[in-house]
Amino acid sequence: MSESFKHLDEENFEQGVSSGLTLVDFYADWCGPCRMLTPVLEEVAKDVTGKATIAKIDIDKAQKTASSFQVTSIPTLILFNDGKEVGRLVGLRDKDTIKDFILTGENKS
């Protein structure tokens, strides 16, 4: 997996989203759309460097965290600002949609 992402798990999740703007990709290795989203997120990560962090969490290894955020389908992207959820996108999205979502906090699609 890319070094563009912060990798989260059950132990470091809260700390990982506690400060600044963090987009967390709830994914699984077996999920085709999740695998398709990874290169898109790599591009987004380059574009939002210094403004936001992109993180990934494997729902199979972090079932408690996924459940606590009611992640029922993947990929799910949840945007956190200083540890609080401010929005989410569900499903495969394009680079511009994700970038706009991070920078404005709004789901326009």
Contact map, one row per residue, 1 for C-alpha under 8 A:
1110000000000000000000000000000000000000000000000000000000000000000000000000000000000000000000000000000000000
1111100000000000000000000000000000000000010000000000000000000000000000000000000000000000000000000000000000000
1111110000000000000000000000000000000000000000000000000000000000000000000000000000000000000000000000000000000
0111110000000000000000000000000000000000010011000000010000000000000000000000000000000000000000000000000000000
0111111000000000000000000000000000000000010010000000111100000000000000000000000000000000000000000000000000000
0011111100000001000000000000000000000000000000000000111100000000000000000000000000000000000000000000000000000
0000111110000000000000000000000000000000000000000000001110000000000000000000000000000000000000000000000000000
0000011111111001000000000000000000000000000000000000001111000000000000000000000000000000000000000000000000000
0000001111111000000000000000000000000000000000000000000011001100000000000000000000000000000000000000000000000
0000000111111000000000000000000000000000000000000000000000001101100000000000000000000000000000000000000000000
0000000111111100000000000000000000000000000000000000000000000000000000000000000000000000000000000000000000000
0000000111111111000000000000000000000000000000000000000000000000000000000000000000000000000000000000000000000
0000000111111111100000000000000000000000000000000000000000000000100000000000000000000000000000000000000000000
0000000000111111110000000000000000000000000000000000000000000000000000000000000000100000000000000000000000000
0000000000011111111000000000000000000000000000000000000000000000000000000000000000000000000000000000000000000
0000010100011111111000000000000000000000000000000000000000000000000000000000000000000000000000000000000000000
0000000000001111111111000000000000000000000000000000000000000000000000000000000111100000000000000000000000000
0000000000000111111100000000000000000000000000000000000000000000000000000000000011110000000000000000000000000
0000000000000011111111000000000000000000000000000000000000000000000000000000000011100000000000000000000000000
0000000000000000111111000000000000000000000000000001000000000000000000000000000111100000000000000000000000000
0000000000000000101111100000000000000000000000000011100000000000000000000000001111000000000000000000010000000
0000000000000000101111110000000000000000000000000001111000000000000000000000001110000000000000000000000000000
0000000000000000000011111000000000000000000000000001111000000000000000000000111100000000000000000000010000000
0000000000000000000001111100000000000000000000000000011110000000000000000000111100000000000000000000000000000
0000000000000000000000111110000000000000000000000000011110000000000000000011110000000000000000000000000000000
0000000000000000000000011111000000000000000000000000000111100000010000100111110000000000000000000000000000000
0000000000000000000000001111101001000000000000000000000111100000000000000111000000000000000000000000000000000
0000000000000000000000000111111001000000000000000000000001110000000000000110000000000000000000000000000000000
0000000000000000000000000011111101100000000000000000000001000000000000000000000000000000000000000000000000000
0000000000000000000000000001111100000000000000000000000000000000000000000000000000000000000000000000000000000
0000000000000000000000000011111111100000000000000000000000000000000000000110000000000000000000000000000000000
0000000000000000000000000000111111110000000000000000000000000000000000000000000000000000000000000000000000000
0000000000000000000000000000001111111000000000000000000000000000000000000110000000000000001100000000000000000
0000000000000000000000000011101111111100000000000000000000000000000000000110000000000000000100000000000000000
0000000000000000000000000000101111111110000000000000000000000000000000000000000000000000000000000000000000000
0000000000000000000000000000000111111111000000000000000000000000000000000000000000000000000100000000000000000
0000000000000000000000000000000011111111100000000000000000000000000000000010000000000000000110000000000000000
0000000000000000000000000000000001111111110000000000000000000000000000000000000000000000000000000000000000000
0000000000000000000000000000000000111111111000000000000000000000000000000000000000000000000000000000000000000
0000000000000000000000000000000000011111111100000000000000000000000000000000000000000000000001100000000000000
0000000000000000000000000000000000001111111110000000010000000000000000000000000000000000000000100000000000000
0101100000000000000000000000000000000111111111000000000000000000000000000000000000000000000000000000000000000
0000000000000000000000000000000000000011111111100000000000000000000000000000000000000000000000100000000000000
0000000000000000000000000000000000000001111111110000000000000000000000000000000000000000000000100110000000000
0001100000000000000000000000000000000000111111111001110000000000000000000000000000000000000000000000000000000
0001000000000000000000000000000000000000011111111000000000000000000000000000000000000000000000000000000000000
0000000000000000000000000000000000000000001111111000000000000000000000000000000000000000000000000010000000000
0000000000000000000000000000000000000000000111111111100000000000000000000000000000000000000000000010000000000
0000000000000000000000000000000000000000000011111111100000000000000000000000000000000000000000000000000000000
0000000000000000000000000000000000000000000000011111100000000000000000000000000000000000000000000000000000000
0000000000000000000010000000000000000000000000011111100000000000000000000000000000000000000000000000000000000
0000000000000000000111100000000000000000000010011111110000000000000000000000000000000000000000000000010000000
0000110000000000000011100000000000000000000010011111111000000000000000000000000000000000000000000000000000000
0001110000000000000001111000000000000000100010000001111100000000000000000000000000000000000000000000000000000
0000111100000000000001111000000000000000000000000000111110000000000000000000000000000000000000000000000000000
0000111100000000000000011110000000000000000000000000011111000000000000000000000000000000000000000000000000000
0000001110000000000000011110000000000000000000000000001111100100000000000000000000000000000000000000000000000
0000000110000000000000000111100000000000000000000000000111111100000000000000000000000000000000000000000000000
0000000000000000000000000111000000000000000000000000000011111110110000000000000000000000000000000000000000000
0000000000000000000000000001000000000000000000000000000001111110000000000000000000000000000000000000000000000
0000000011000000000000000000000000000000000000000000000001111110000000000000000000000000000000000000000000000
0000000011000000000000000000000000000000000000000000000011111111110000000000000000000000000000000000000000000
0000000000000000000000000000000000000000000000000000000000111111111000000000000000000000000000000000000000000
0000000001000000000000000000000000000000000000000000000000000111111100000000000000000000000000000000000000000
0000000001001000000000000000000000000000000000000000000000100111111110000000000000000000000000000000000000000
0000000000000000000000000100000000000000000000000000000000100111111111100000000000000000000000000000000000000
0000000000000000000000000000000000000000000000000000000000000011111111110000000000000000000000000000000000000
0000000000000000000000000000000000000000000000000000000000000001111111100000000000000000000000000000000000000
0000000000000000000000000000000000000000000000000000000000000000111111100000000000000000000000000000000000000
0000000000000000000000000000000000000000000000000000000000000000011111110000000000000000000000000000000000000
0000000000000000000000000100000000000000000000000000000000000000011111111101000000000000000000000000000000000
0000000000000000000000000000000000000000000000000000000000000000001001111100000000000000000000000000000000000
0000000000000000000000000000000000000000000000000000000000000000000000111111000000000000011000000000000000000
0000000000000000000000000111001011000000000000000000000000000000000000111111000000000000011000000000000000000
0000000000000000000000001111001011001000000000000000000000000000000000001111100000000000011100000000000000000
0000000000000000000000001110000000000000000000000000000000000000000000101111110000000001111000000000000000000
0000000000000000000000111100000000000000000000000000000000000000000000000011111000000001110000000000000000000
0000000000000000000000111100000000000000000000000000000000000000000000000001111100001111100000000000000000000
0000000000000000000011110000000000000000000000000000000000000000000000000000111110001111000000000000010010000
0000000000000000100111110000000000000000000000000000000000000000000000000000011111111110000000000000000000000
0000000000000000111111000000000000000000000000000000000000000000000000000000001111111100000000000000000000000
0000000000000000111110000000000000000000000000000000000000000000000000000000000111110000000000000000000000000
0000000000000100111100000000000000000000000000000000000000000000000000000000000111111000000000000000000000000
0000000000000000010000000000000000000000000000000000000000000000000000000000000111111100000000000000000000000
0000000000000000000000000000000000000000000000000000000000000000000000000000011110111111000000000000000000000
0000000000000000000000000000000000000000000000000000000000000000000000000000011110011111000000000000000010000
0000000000000000000000000000000000000000000000000000000000000000000000000000011100001111100000000000000011100
0000000000000000000000000000000000000000000000000000000000000000000000000001111000001111110000000000000000100
0000000000000000000000000000000000000000000000000000000000000000000000000001110000000011111000000000000000100
0000000000000000000000000000000000000000000000000000000000000000000000001111100000000001111100000000000000000
0000000000000000000000000000000010000000000000000000000000000000000000001111000000000000111110000000000000000
0000000000000000000000000000000011011000000000000000000000000000000000000010000000000000011111000000000000000
0000000000000000000000000000000000001000000000000000000000000000000000000000000000000000001111101100000000000
0000000000000000000000000000000000000001000000000000000000000000000000000000000000000000000111111100000000000
0000000000000000000000000000000000000001101100000000000000000000000000000000000000000000000011111110000000000
0000000000000000000000000000000000000000000000000000000000000000000000000000000000000000000001111111000000000
0000000000000000000000000000000000000000000000000000000000000000000000000000000000000000000011111111100000111
0000000000000000000000000000000000000000000100000000000000000000000000000000000000000000000011111111110000000
0000000000000000000000000000000000000000000100110000000000000000000000000000000000000000000000111111111000000
0000000000000000000000000000000000000000000000000000000000000000000000000000000000000000000000011111111111000
0000000000000000000000000000000000000000000000000000000000000000000000000000000000000000000000001111111111110
0000000000000000000010100000000000000000000000000001000000000000000000000000001000000000000000000111111111000
0000000000000000000000000000000000000000000000000000000000000000000000000000000000000000000000000011111110000
0000000000000000000000000000000000000000000000000000000000000000000000000000000000000000000000000001111111000
0000000000000000000000000000000000000000000000000000000000000000000000000000001000000110000000000001111111100
0000000000000000000000000000000000000000000000000000000000000000000000000000000000000010000000000001110111110
0000000000000000000000000000000000000000000000000000000000000000000000000000000000000011100000001000100011111
0000000000000000000000000000000000000000000000000000000000000000000000000000000000000000000000001000100001111
0000000000000000000000000000000000000000000000000000000000000000000000000000000000000000000000001000000000111
